[in-house]
Amino acid sequence: MLRQLTLLVPLCAIAQPVAYIGARIIPVAGPEIADGVLIVDGGKIRAIGARAAVTIPANAKRVDASGKVIMPGLVDSHSHVGGPAGADGSGPIQPEVRVLDSINVRAASIQKAQSGGVTVANVMPGSGHLNSGQTLYLKLRDGGIIDDLLIKLPDGRNAGGMKMANGSNPRRASPFPGTRGKAAAMMREQLIKAQEYRDKVKAAGTDASKLPPRDLRSEALVEVLEQKRTVHFHTHRNDDILTVLRLAKEFNFKVVLQHASDAWAVADEIAKAKVWTSLIVLDSPGGKIEAKDVTPENAMVLDKAGAPFGFHTDDGVTESRLFLRSAALAVRAGCPRDKAIYALTMAGAKMLELDERIGSLEVGKDADFIVLSGDPFSVYTKVLQTYVDGVNVFDRSNEKDKLYQTGGYGASHDELDFALIHGPEEQ
Protein backbone atom coordinates (compact mmCIF):
# COMPACT_ATOMS: atom_id res chain seq x y z
CA MET A 1 0.00 0.00 0.00
CA LEU A 2 1.09 3.63 -0.42
CA ARG A 3 1.90 4.15 3.26
CA GLN A 4 4.29 1.22 3.14
CA LEU A 5 6.21 2.93 0.34
CA THR A 6 6.27 6.32 2.04
CA LEU A 7 7.67 4.76 5.19
CA LEU A 8 10.46 2.89 3.44
CA VAL A 9 11.37 5.63 0.96
CA PRO A 10 9.92 8.88 2.38
CA LEU A 11 11.62 11.15 -0.13
CA CYS A 12 9.69 9.54 -2.97
CA ALA A 13 6.43 10.58 -1.36
CA ILE A 14 7.37 14.23 -0.91
CA ALA A 15 9.47 14.97 -4.00
CA GLN A 16 6.48 16.37 -5.90
CA PRO A 17 4.53 19.38 -4.60
CA VAL A 18 0.91 18.60 -3.76
CA ALA A 19 -1.81 21.23 -4.03
CA TYR A 20 -5.05 20.72 -2.11
CA ILE A 21 -7.60 22.86 -3.93
CA GLY A 22 -11.04 24.17 -3.08
CA ALA A 23 -11.30 23.30 0.61
CA ARG A 24 -12.50 25.56 3.36
CA ILE A 25 -9.23 26.11 5.19
CA ILE A 26 -8.93 26.95 8.89
CA PRO A 27 -5.32 28.13 9.21
CA VAL A 28 -5.67 29.22 12.90
CA ALA A 29 -3.01 31.87 12.25
CA GLY A 30 -5.55 33.97 10.36
CA PRO A 31 -9.15 34.10 9.14
CA GLU A 32 -10.77 31.10 7.49
CA ILE A 33 -10.42 30.78 3.73
CA ALA A 34 -13.65 29.77 2.00
CA ASP A 35 -12.14 28.50 -1.26
CA GLY A 36 -8.52 27.85 -0.47
CA VAL A 37 -5.34 26.25 -1.69
CA LEU A 38 -2.77 24.50 0.47
CA ILE A 39 0.53 23.54 -1.17
CA VAL A 40 2.79 21.02 0.53
CA ASP A 41 6.31 20.16 -0.57
CA GLY A 42 9.15 18.41 1.22
CA GLY A 43 7.08 17.90 4.35
CA LYS A 44 6.54 21.65 4.74
CA ILE A 45 3.77 24.10 3.89
CA ARG A 46 4.93 26.08 0.86
CA ALA A 47 1.85 28.21 0.18
CA ILE A 48 -1.61 28.82 1.56
CA GLY A 49 -4.34 31.24 0.56
CA ALA A 50 -7.42 31.88 -1.52
CA ARG A 51 -7.55 29.97 -4.80
CA ALA A 52 -7.39 33.19 -6.81
CA ALA A 53 -4.31 34.38 -4.96
CA VAL A 54 -2.09 31.27 -4.98
CA THR A 55 0.04 30.23 -7.94
CA ILE A 56 0.12 26.45 -8.19
CA PRO A 57 3.45 25.04 -9.46
CA ALA A 58 3.19 23.44 -12.89
CA ASN A 59 4.61 20.15 -11.59
CA ALA A 60 2.29 19.96 -8.59
CA LYS A 61 -0.08 17.07 -8.05
CA ARG A 62 -3.57 18.56 -7.77
CA VAL A 63 -6.04 17.20 -5.23
CA ASP A 64 -9.65 18.35 -5.41
CA ALA A 65 -10.67 19.10 -1.81
CA SER A 66 -13.93 20.86 -2.65
CA GLY A 67 -16.54 20.46 0.06
CA LYS A 68 -13.91 19.45 2.61
CA VAL A 69 -12.38 21.30 5.56
CA ILE A 70 -8.63 21.44 6.12
CA MET A 71 -7.16 22.50 9.47
CA PRO A 72 -3.94 21.94 11.42
CA GLY A 73 -3.34 18.56 12.99
CA LEU A 74 -4.59 18.31 16.55
CA VAL A 75 -2.01 18.62 19.34
CA ASP A 76 -2.82 16.48 22.38
CA SER A 77 -0.98 17.96 25.35
CA HIS A 78 -1.66 14.95 27.60
CA SER A 79 -1.86 11.41 26.25
CA HIS A 80 -0.94 7.85 27.13
CA VAL A 81 -1.02 6.31 23.66
CA GLY A 82 1.55 3.59 23.13
CA GLY A 83 1.05 2.22 26.66
CA PRO A 84 3.85 4.16 28.40
CA ALA A 85 4.89 3.02 31.87
CA GLY A 86 6.94 5.29 34.10
CA ALA A 87 7.83 5.12 37.78
CA ASP A 88 7.12 2.01 39.85
CA GLY A 89 6.11 1.42 43.48
CA SER A 90 9.62 1.75 44.90
CA GLY A 91 9.25 5.44 45.67
CA PRO A 92 7.19 8.58 45.06
CA ILE A 93 9.77 10.65 43.16
CA GLN A 94 11.46 9.11 40.10
CA PRO A 95 12.41 11.83 37.59
CA GLU A 96 15.15 9.64 36.13
CA VAL A 97 12.56 7.31 34.56
CA ARG A 98 11.92 7.87 30.83
CA VAL A 99 8.82 6.89 28.90
CA LEU A 100 11.24 6.71 25.96
CA ASP A 101 12.10 3.28 27.30
CA SER A 102 8.52 2.02 27.54
CA ILE A 103 6.42 3.16 24.57
CA ASN A 104 5.17 0.60 22.08
CA VAL A 105 5.03 2.48 18.78
CA ARG A 106 3.21 -0.46 17.18
CA ALA A 107 0.29 -0.05 19.59
CA ALA A 108 -3.18 0.28 18.08
CA SER A 109 -3.78 3.32 20.29
CA ILE A 110 -1.38 5.36 18.14
CA GLN A 111 -3.27 4.43 14.97
CA LYS A 112 -6.55 5.34 16.69
CA ALA A 113 -5.14 8.73 17.63
CA GLN A 114 -4.18 9.32 14.01
CA SER A 115 -7.73 8.47 13.00
CA GLY A 116 -8.96 11.20 15.34
CA GLY A 117 -6.73 13.80 13.71
CA VAL A 118 -4.00 13.87 16.37
CA THR A 119 -0.61 14.54 14.80
CA VAL A 120 1.47 15.43 17.90
CA ALA A 121 1.04 14.12 21.43
CA ASN A 122 2.71 14.66 24.78
CA VAL A 123 2.98 11.03 25.87
CA MET A 124 3.28 10.78 29.63
CA PRO A 125 3.59 8.24 32.42
CA GLY A 126 0.78 7.99 34.95
CA SER A 127 0.09 10.26 37.91
CA GLY A 128 0.36 7.85 40.83
CA HIS A 129 3.62 9.48 41.94
CA LEU A 130 4.75 12.94 42.93
CA ASN A 131 7.10 12.62 39.98
CA SER A 132 6.66 9.70 37.60
CA GLY A 133 9.29 10.60 35.03
CA GLN A 134 10.15 12.21 31.73
CA THR A 135 7.53 12.64 29.01
CA LEU A 136 8.01 12.61 25.24
CA TYR A 137 6.53 14.90 22.61
CA LEU A 138 5.91 12.63 19.64
CA LYS A 139 4.98 13.11 16.00
CA LEU A 140 2.43 10.39 15.32
CA ARG A 141 4.20 9.13 12.23
CA ASP A 142 3.98 5.52 11.11
CA GLY A 143 7.05 3.80 12.44
CA GLY A 144 8.50 0.55 13.66
CA ILE A 145 10.73 1.98 16.40
CA ILE A 146 10.43 4.91 18.80
CA ASP A 147 13.11 6.88 16.93
CA ASP A 148 10.71 7.22 13.99
CA LEU A 149 8.34 9.32 16.13
CA LEU A 150 10.80 11.49 18.06
CA ILE A 151 10.94 15.27 17.74
CA LYS A 152 14.50 16.54 17.96
CA LEU A 153 15.30 19.91 19.49
CA PRO A 154 18.01 22.19 18.05
CA ASP A 155 20.44 21.07 20.77
CA GLY A 156 19.92 17.41 19.87
CA ARG A 157 17.74 16.47 22.83
CA ASN A 158 14.46 14.64 22.43
CA ALA A 159 11.54 17.00 22.96
CA GLY A 160 9.73 16.21 26.20
CA GLY A 161 8.74 17.40 29.63
CA MET A 162 8.47 16.13 33.20
CA LYS A 163 5.38 14.60 34.82
CA MET A 164 4.46 15.59 38.37
CA ALA A 165 1.24 15.17 40.33
CA ASN A 166 -0.48 16.13 43.54
CA GLY A 167 -3.87 15.57 45.12
CA SER A 168 -5.16 12.08 45.80
CA ASN A 169 -3.26 10.14 43.14
CA PRO A 170 0.19 10.02 44.80
CA ARG A 171 -1.17 9.70 48.36
CA ARG A 172 -0.77 6.25 49.87
CA ALA A 173 1.24 4.33 52.45
CA SER A 174 4.87 5.25 53.19
CA PRO A 175 7.25 5.90 51.46
CA PHE A 176 4.55 7.79 49.55
CA PRO A 177 3.02 10.88 51.17
CA GLY A 178 -0.06 10.47 53.35
CA THR A 179 -1.21 14.07 53.19
CA ARG A 180 -1.26 16.96 50.74
CA GLY A 181 1.13 18.95 52.92
CA LYS A 182 3.65 16.14 53.05
CA ALA A 183 3.40 15.69 49.27
CA ALA A 184 4.42 19.31 48.69
CA ALA A 185 7.20 19.07 51.28
CA MET A 186 8.69 15.96 49.68
CA MET A 187 8.70 17.55 46.24
CA ARG A 188 10.26 20.72 47.61
CA GLU A 189 12.97 18.70 49.37
CA GLN A 190 13.92 16.90 46.16
CA LEU A 191 14.08 20.14 44.18
CA ILE A 192 16.39 21.64 46.80
CA LYS A 193 18.67 18.60 46.49
CA ALA A 194 18.73 19.17 42.75
CA GLN A 195 19.70 22.82 43.28
CA GLU A 196 22.59 21.71 45.49
CA TYR A 197 23.70 19.12 42.93
CA ARG A 198 23.58 21.74 40.16
CA ASP A 199 25.69 24.13 42.22
CA LYS A 200 28.30 21.46 42.96
CA VAL A 201 28.61 20.60 39.27
CA LYS A 202 29.03 24.28 38.38
CA ALA A 203 31.62 24.79 41.13
CA ALA A 204 33.66 21.83 39.88
CA GLY A 205 34.00 23.41 36.46
CA THR A 206 36.45 21.42 34.35
CA ASP A 207 37.99 19.66 37.38
CA ALA A 208 36.55 16.15 37.19
CA SER A 209 37.94 15.27 40.60
CA LYS A 210 35.60 17.79 42.22
CA LEU A 211 32.44 16.58 40.50
CA PRO A 212 29.85 14.97 42.79
CA PRO A 213 28.89 11.33 42.08
CA ARG A 214 26.57 11.23 39.11
CA ASP A 215 22.91 11.40 40.16
CA LEU A 216 20.40 10.67 37.38
CA ARG A 217 17.50 11.88 39.52
CA SER A 218 19.09 15.25 40.19
CA GLU A 219 20.28 15.58 36.59
CA ALA A 220 16.72 15.31 35.37
CA LEU A 221 15.43 17.82 37.92
CA VAL A 222 18.23 20.25 37.05
CA GLU A 223 16.76 20.34 33.54
CA VAL A 224 13.50 21.40 35.19
CA LEU A 225 15.25 24.07 37.26
CA GLU A 226 17.03 25.37 34.16
CA GLN A 227 13.70 25.47 32.27
CA LYS A 228 14.87 22.92 29.74
CA ARG A 229 11.90 20.73 30.66
CA THR A 230 8.38 21.94 31.25
CA VAL A 231 6.61 20.33 34.21
CA HIS A 232 3.24 18.85 33.28
CA PHE A 233 1.53 18.85 36.66
CA HIS A 234 -1.49 16.61 37.24
CA THR A 235 -3.75 18.60 39.57
CA HIS A 236 -7.49 18.86 40.15
CA ARG A 237 -8.71 20.56 43.32
CA ASN A 238 -8.52 24.33 43.68
CA ASP A 239 -6.09 24.19 46.63
CA ASP A 240 -3.88 21.69 44.79
CA ILE A 241 -3.74 24.04 41.80
CA LEU A 242 -2.53 26.86 44.06
CA THR A 243 0.12 24.56 45.54
CA VAL A 244 1.46 23.94 42.03
CA LEU A 245 1.61 27.67 41.37
CA ARG A 246 3.54 28.22 44.61
CA LEU A 247 6.09 25.53 43.78
CA ALA A 248 6.56 26.85 40.24
CA LYS A 249 7.15 30.36 41.55
CA GLU A 250 9.51 29.23 44.31
CA PHE A 251 11.71 27.16 42.02
CA ASN A 252 11.12 29.15 38.82
CA PHE A 253 10.19 26.20 36.64
CA LYS A 254 7.87 26.25 33.65
CA VAL A 255 4.61 24.50 34.31
CA VAL A 256 1.43 23.41 32.56
CA LEU A 257 -1.56 22.67 34.77
CA GLN A 258 -2.93 19.32 33.62
CA HIS A 259 -6.66 18.60 34.12
CA ALA A 260 -7.32 21.49 36.55
CA SER A 261 -10.90 20.42 37.28
CA ASP A 262 -11.38 23.39 39.61
CA ALA A 263 -9.74 25.93 37.31
CA TRP A 264 -13.00 27.89 37.29
CA ALA A 265 -12.61 28.50 41.04
CA VAL A 266 -9.09 29.97 40.81
CA ALA A 267 -9.08 31.36 37.27
CA ASP A 268 -7.83 34.80 38.35
CA GLU A 269 -4.88 33.26 40.19
CA ILE A 270 -4.00 31.13 37.16
CA ALA A 271 -4.18 34.18 34.92
CA LYS A 272 -1.97 36.17 37.27
CA ALA A 273 0.64 33.38 37.25
CA LYS A 274 0.59 33.39 33.42
CA VAL A 275 0.73 29.62 33.13
CA TRP A 276 -0.98 27.36 30.61
CA THR A 277 -3.84 25.08 31.59
CA SER A 278 -4.47 21.85 29.70
CA LEU A 279 -8.12 20.95 30.26
CA ILE A 280 -9.89 17.66 30.01
CA VAL A 281 -13.55 17.93 29.01
CA LEU A 282 -15.72 15.02 30.09
CA ASP A 283 -19.29 14.49 28.93
CA SER A 284 -20.23 12.30 31.89
CA PRO A 285 -19.50 12.43 35.63
CA GLY A 286 -17.35 9.94 37.46
CA GLY A 287 -13.76 9.24 38.35
CA LYS A 288 -11.93 10.56 41.39
CA ILE A 289 -13.73 12.54 44.06
CA GLU A 290 -11.51 15.61 43.62
CA ALA A 291 -12.76 15.95 40.04
CA LYS A 292 -16.42 16.03 41.07
CA ASP A 293 -16.75 19.74 40.30
CA VAL A 294 -15.24 19.65 36.81
CA THR A 295 -17.32 21.55 34.30
CA PRO A 296 -17.20 22.14 30.53
CA GLU A 297 -17.46 25.84 31.41
CA ASN A 298 -13.81 25.78 32.55
CA ALA A 299 -12.61 26.98 29.15
CA MET A 300 -15.08 29.86 29.09
CA VAL A 301 -14.13 30.98 32.61
CA LEU A 302 -10.40 30.82 31.91
CA ASP A 303 -10.89 32.74 28.67
CA LYS A 304 -12.78 35.51 30.45
CA ALA A 305 -10.05 35.68 33.08
CA GLY A 306 -7.36 36.02 30.40
CA ALA A 307 -5.71 32.70 31.26
CA PRO A 308 -4.36 30.65 28.31
CA PHE A 309 -5.75 27.14 27.92
CA GLY A 310 -5.89 24.14 25.64
CA PHE A 311 -7.47 20.69 25.64
CA HIS A 312 -6.22 17.15 26.03
CA THR A 313 -7.62 13.61 25.95
CA ASP A 314 -5.66 11.80 28.68
CA ASP A 315 -6.20 8.88 26.32
CA GLY A 316 -7.54 6.37 27.33
CA VAL A 317 -9.57 8.42 29.84
CA THR A 318 -11.22 10.02 26.82
CA GLU A 319 -10.86 8.86 23.24
CA SER A 320 -8.30 10.38 20.88
CA ARG A 321 -10.74 9.46 18.12
CA LEU A 322 -13.21 11.94 19.64
CA PHE A 323 -10.80 14.76 20.51
CA LEU A 324 -12.73 17.27 18.41
CA ARG A 325 -15.71 16.62 20.67
CA SER A 326 -13.89 18.10 23.66
CA ALA A 327 -13.72 21.50 22.03
CA ALA A 328 -17.29 21.20 20.75
CA LEU A 329 -18.54 20.62 24.30
CA ALA A 330 -16.59 23.64 25.52
CA VAL A 331 -18.18 25.77 22.79
CA ARG A 332 -21.58 24.50 23.85
CA ALA A 333 -20.71 25.67 27.38
CA GLY A 334 -19.80 29.20 26.26
CA CYS A 335 -16.22 29.04 24.99
CA PRO A 336 -15.75 31.19 21.85
CA ARG A 337 -15.47 29.05 18.73
CA ASP A 338 -12.15 30.52 17.58
CA LYS A 339 -10.64 29.99 21.02
CA ALA A 340 -11.75 26.36 20.97
CA ILE A 341 -10.11 25.75 17.58
CA TYR A 342 -6.96 27.41 18.88
CA ALA A 343 -7.11 25.25 22.02
CA LEU A 344 -7.00 22.07 19.91
CA THR A 345 -4.02 23.18 17.85
CA MET A 346 -1.83 26.19 18.58
CA ALA A 347 -2.39 26.11 22.34
CA GLY A 348 -0.96 22.60 22.55
CA ALA A 349 1.94 23.62 20.33
CA LYS A 350 2.75 26.48 22.70
CA MET A 351 2.52 24.25 25.77
CA LEU A 352 5.07 21.94 24.18
CA GLU A 353 7.12 24.90 22.91
CA LEU A 354 6.84 23.64 19.34
CA ASP A 355 4.75 26.53 18.04
CA GLU A 356 7.39 27.57 15.51
CA ARG A 357 6.88 24.20 13.79
CA ILE A 358 3.29 23.09 14.37
CA GLY A 359 -0.15 24.26 15.50
CA SER A 360 -1.16 26.41 12.53
CA LEU A 361 -1.08 26.31 8.75
CA GLU A 362 1.62 28.81 7.81
CA VAL A 363 4.32 28.87 5.17
CA GLY A 364 7.45 27.13 6.44
CA LYS A 365 5.74 25.09 9.13
CA ASP A 366 5.53 21.30 9.20
CA ALA A 367 2.79 19.95 6.95
CA ASP A 368 0.75 18.45 9.79
CA PHE A 369 -2.90 18.78 8.83
CA ILE A 370 -6.21 16.98 8.69
CA VAL A 371 -8.99 16.78 6.12
CA LEU A 372 -12.53 16.75 7.51
CA SER A 373 -15.84 15.93 5.90
CA GLY A 374 -17.49 19.02 7.42
CA ASP A 375 -17.38 21.53 10.25
CA PRO A 376 -14.98 20.49 13.04
CA PHE A 377 -17.66 20.74 15.71
CA SER A 378 -20.48 18.93 13.94
CA VAL A 379 -21.39 15.50 15.31
CA TYR A 380 -21.70 14.35 11.70
CA THR A 381 -18.15 15.31 10.74
CA LYS A 382 -15.54 12.61 10.20
CA VAL A 383 -11.77 12.84 9.95
CA LEU A 384 -11.11 11.71 6.39
CA GLN A 385 -7.32 11.99 6.26
CA THR A 386 -4.46 12.81 8.60
CA TYR A 387 -1.05 13.99 7.41
CA VAL A 388 2.19 14.24 9.38
CA ASP A 389 5.08 16.04 7.68
CA GLY A 390 3.04 15.84 4.49
CA VAL A 391 2.79 12.05 4.65
CA ASN A 392 -0.62 10.40 4.85
CA VAL A 393 -0.85 8.37 8.08
CA PHE A 394 -4.63 7.85 8.08
CA ASP A 395 -7.10 7.56 5.23
CA ARG A 396 -10.71 6.68 5.97
CA SER A 397 -11.21 5.41 2.43
CA ASN A 398 -8.78 2.60 3.26
CA GLU A 399 -10.81 -0.10 5.01
CA LYS A 400 -7.89 -1.13 7.21
CA ASP A 401 -7.44 2.45 8.39
CA LYS A 402 -11.17 2.91 8.82
CA LEU A 403 -11.21 0.00 11.26
CA TYR A 404 -9.16 2.03 13.73
CA GLN A 405 -11.64 4.91 13.56
CA THR A 406 -14.90 3.00 13.71
CA GLY A 407 -13.86 0.03 15.86
CA GLY A 408 -14.65 -3.63 15.53
CA TYR A 409 -12.76 -6.89 15.66
CA GLY A 410 -9.03 -6.30 15.29
CA ALA A 411 -9.12 -2.56 15.96
CA SER A 412 -7.22 -2.98 19.23
CA HIS A 413 -4.76 -5.65 18.14
CA ASP A 414 -1.29 -4.16 18.43
CA GLU A 415 0.27 -6.87 16.28
CA LEU A 416 -2.25 -6.04 13.54
CA ASP A 417 -0.99 -2.49 13.48
CA PHE A 418 2.50 -3.41 12.34
CA ALA A 419 1.17 -5.78 9.69
CA LEU A 420 -1.08 -3.06 8.29
CA ILE A 421 1.76 -0.58 7.85
CA HIS A 422 4.63 -2.82 6.82
CA GLY A 423 3.04 -5.94 5.43
CA PRO A 424 2.87 -9.35 7.13
CA GLU A 425 6.20 -10.46 5.73
CA GLU A 426 8.04 -8.05 8.04
CA GLN A 427 6.45 -9.16 11.32
N, C-alpha and C positions, 0 to 999 in steps of 0.2 A: 504494500500500500504506500501511498505518497509519504506518510509520516515516517515510515521506515527509511525511505531514501533521504529525507531531510535530516534525520538523525545521524545517519552514517556519513553523508556528504553534505553538510549544511550549506556550504558555499554554492552548491548547485541550485538550492532552493531560493537563494536571495540575490543571485547574479543579475536577474532581470527586474527592473522596476515594476511595481504592481500599482495600478490606479483603481481605487474603489470609487465608483461614480454614482451620483444620484441619491446617496443616503442623506438622511437627516443626521447631522453630525453634532454631537455634544462635546466640544473640546475641553470644557471646564475652565480653560484659561481665558475664555472669551465667550461672547454670545453664541447661541446655537445657530447652525447653518442649515437652512431648509433644504437646499439642493446642493450638496457639497461634494468635494473631491478630496480624497486622502491618498497621497502617494507615498509608498513605502519602498525603500531600497537599502540593501545592506543591513537589514535589521533596524534601521532608523526611519523616522518620519522625515521625508524630504520636502513635502509641500502639503498644505491644507488650506482650504478656502472654498468660496462659492465656485460652482462649476464655470461660470463665465469669467472668473478671475484667475483660474489656475491653468497654466500651460502643461499639458500632459506630454511627456517625452514620447517621441515617435516609436521607440523600442519597448514601451511599457506594455505589460499585459493589462488589459482592461477588464474589470469585473463590474458588472451591472448590480449595484446595490440599491436600486430604486425600491422604495417602500420599506426599507430597513432603517435601523438606527445604529449608528456607530458611536461608541464612547470609549474612554480609557478603560483598560483592564482594572478590575477591582483589587484594592489593596487591603488584605485582611491583617490587621495589626495585632491579632491574637488568635492563634490557631494551634491545633495539635495534630494536623494531618501527618501521615507517615509514622504514626505511633511512637513519638519520641518518649524516652524515659530518662529522667534526670536523677536527682539525688535519691538515696535510699534511706532506710530507717536507722542508719548508724548515727545520725546527728542532724540537728535542725538547720545548720548553715554549711552549704557545700558549693561555694562559687566556682570551685575548680572543675566541677562536672560539666561536660559539654554535650548538648544534644547532637552535635556533629557526629558523635560516636554511637548514636542510637536511633537514627532515622532510617526507615525502610523506604527508599525512593520508589520501590516497585509496589507500594501499597495502593490499594484501590481508592483510598481516601484522597490521594493526590489527584487521581483522574476525576473523581467526583467534584473536587474543588475547581478543576479546570472547566467542567461542564456547567458550573455556576458562574463562570466568568472571572474567577480569581486568578490573577496572574502573578502576584507577589504575596507572600505570607510570612509573618513573623511566627516561626514555629518554636514553641516553648515547652519546657517541662511543666509538670503539674505544680500546684500551689500548696502542697501539704507540708511545706518547709518554709522557714523564714527566708531562706535563699536556696533555690533548687537548681541553680546553675545557669549556664550561658545559653542564650537563645541563638537562632540563626534566621537571617532574613533570606528567604529563598525565592528565586524565580521558578515558577512551576512549569519548567520545561519538561519534555519527555527525556528521561535518562535512565541509565542502568546503574549508575553509582552516584553518590552524593555530590561529587565534584561537578557533575553536569548541571546541578541546580544552584550552586553557590554564586553569590554576588561578591565580587572582589572590590575592596576599597583601594583608593590610590596608593596607600602605603603597603598594600599587599595582604592586609588582614581580611579575613572573612567577615562580611557584614553581619552584625548581630548585637544583641543587648544582654541584659542580666535580669533574671526572674527573681523577684522577691514577693513576699506575701505577709499579710497580717490578718487580724480577725480570727475567726474560728478555725480556719483550715490548719494552721500550723500548731494549734494548741492541743497538747496531749500529754501523756506521762513523760517524766524526765527520761532523757536529757532535753526533751522538747519543752517549751515554755508552757506553764499552766495558766497564765493570765496575760491579758493584753499588755499590762505594764512591764512584765518580765520579757515579753517578746520584743518590745522596743529597746529595752536595756541590753538584751543579748545582741541585737543587731548593731546597736551603738558601740558596744564593746569590741565587736569584730572589726568595725570600720576604724576605730581608733588604733587597733593593732596593725591594720593595713597602713595607716598614716605613719606609724612608727617604722614599719618595714620599708616604706617608700623613702623615708628620711635617711635611714641607714644605707640604703643603696646609693642614694645621691651623695652622701658623705664619703662613701668609699671611692667614688670617682672611678679612675682607671686602675686602682689598686685592688686586685682580685683577692688579696689576703685579708682585706677588711670587709669584704662582702658578707652579709649574713647568710646562713644556710638557705638554700632556695626553698621558697614556700609558695606552692601553686595557688593556695587559697588566697594569700595576700596579694600575689601577682594579679590575680583576676580582679580583686577589689580595688587595687591601685588603678586599674583601667577605668573603674567606675569613678574614683576620686579625681582622676585626670580628665573626666568627661569624654573618654574614648568609647565608653559603653553606656548607653541609656538604660536606666533601671525601669523595667516594666513591672509595676507594683500592683499585684492583686489586692484589691481593697473594696469593701462594700459599705460598711456602716459609716455614718457621718463622722463619728469620733475617730474611727480608723483612718479615714481620708485625711483628717487634720494631722494625725500622727505622721503620716507619710510626708505631708508638706513640711512639718517641723524637721524631720530627718533630712529631707532634701536641702532645706535651707541651712541646717547646721553643717552638713558635710559638702555642700555645694555640688551635688550630683544632679545630672539631668534625669527627669523622671516623667513617665507617662502613667497616669492613673488608669488601671485596668478594671473594668466593670463599673465601679463607682455607683452602685445602686442608689445611694443616698445623695448623689451629686446635687440634686435639686435643693437639698436642705443646706448645702454649704457652697452654692454656686458663686457667691460673691468672693468667698475666700479662695476658691479655685482660680477665679479670674484675677484676683490680686496677685496670686503666686505666679501667674502666667505660665501654667503648665498645661499640657495636653491631656484630655480625657478620652479614653477609648471605651465607648459604651457598648454594652450588650443589650439588645432589645428583644425581650421575650413576649410571645403572644399568649402565654398561659402561666399561671402562678405555679409555685413549687420550688424545690431546691432548698438551700440552706436558710435558716431562720433569719440571718442578718440581711438577706436579700428580699425580705417580705415586702418592703416598701418600694421596690423598684417600679418605675413607671415609664411608659414610652414618652412621657412629657419631659424627660430628662434633657433631651436634645434642645427642645424649645427653651427650657429654663436657662440652660448654659448659654445658648445663643443670645438671649436677652441680657444676660449678665456680662456678655463680651468674653466668655471663656471658650477657647478653641476645643473642638471635639471631633471625633470620628466614630466609626462603628467597627465592631468585630463579630466573629461568629463563635469563638471559643470551641470550634468544631472538635469533637462531636457534641457539645452542649446544644448548639443550634447548627443547622445544616449549611455547609458551604454552598450547596446547590440552591439554597433559598436566601442567599445573602442580600439580594436586592430587596427582599421583603422587609428586612430590618429597617432600611431607610424609608420604605413606603409606610410602615407603621408609625415611624417618627413624624412623617409628613401628616399623616392622619391625626396625630396628636398635637399638631401645631407648628412643627418645624418647617421653616421655609423650604420650598422645593430645591432651590439652587444650593442651599446649605447642605441639604441631604445628599445631593449628587456629589458635592465637594467632599462630604464626610466619607463617602465610599471610595474615593479615589485620591485626591490630592492631600487630604488630611492624613491618611495612612502613610503616604509618601513622606510627608513632613515628620511624622512621628518616628519614622525609620531613618530620617535624614537622607532620603534618596530622591528628594523632590527635584533635583536637577536632571534626573534621568527618567523618572516615571511619574504617574499621577495625573497627567494632562496630555492632550494631543497637541504638541508644539514641534515645530521644525527643530531637528537635532536630537529630540528625545528618543528613547527606545520605543520601538513599534510594538508596544503592548496595548492591545485593544480588543474589544468584543463587538460582535455583530448581533443585534437583537431583532426579534420579529416585530416589535412595537415599542410603545413607551416603557421606559425602565420600571415604572411603578404600577403598571397594569398587571392584574393577576393572570391575564391571558398571554402575557409576553413570555417568550422563550429565548434563552441564549442559543443562538444558531451556530456561532463559531467563536473560538477564542484563539488569539494569537499572542505569542510571546517572542519578542525580538523578531517580529515579522513572520514567524513560523507557526503554522496551524497546529495547535495541540488538542483542539476539540472541534468536531464537526458533527452536528446533529444529524446530517443527512447520511452519515456513516452509521449503520445499525449497531456496530460494536461500540462506537462512541456513545450513541444514544442510550445504550443500556446503562451506562454510568449515570446518566441524567434522570432517567425515568425509573430505574430500579428493576428488580426481577432476578431470577436465578442467575448467578454468576457475577452480579454487579459488585459484590463485596469480596470476590476471590482475588487475593493479592497475586497469586501465581498466574491468574488469567491476564492480569495487567501487563506483565512482561511479554507474554505471548502475543498480545494484541499489538504491541508497539514493534517488537523485534522479529516476530515470527516464531513458531514453535521450535524450529531447528536450533535456536540459540538458547533455549532454556537450559 
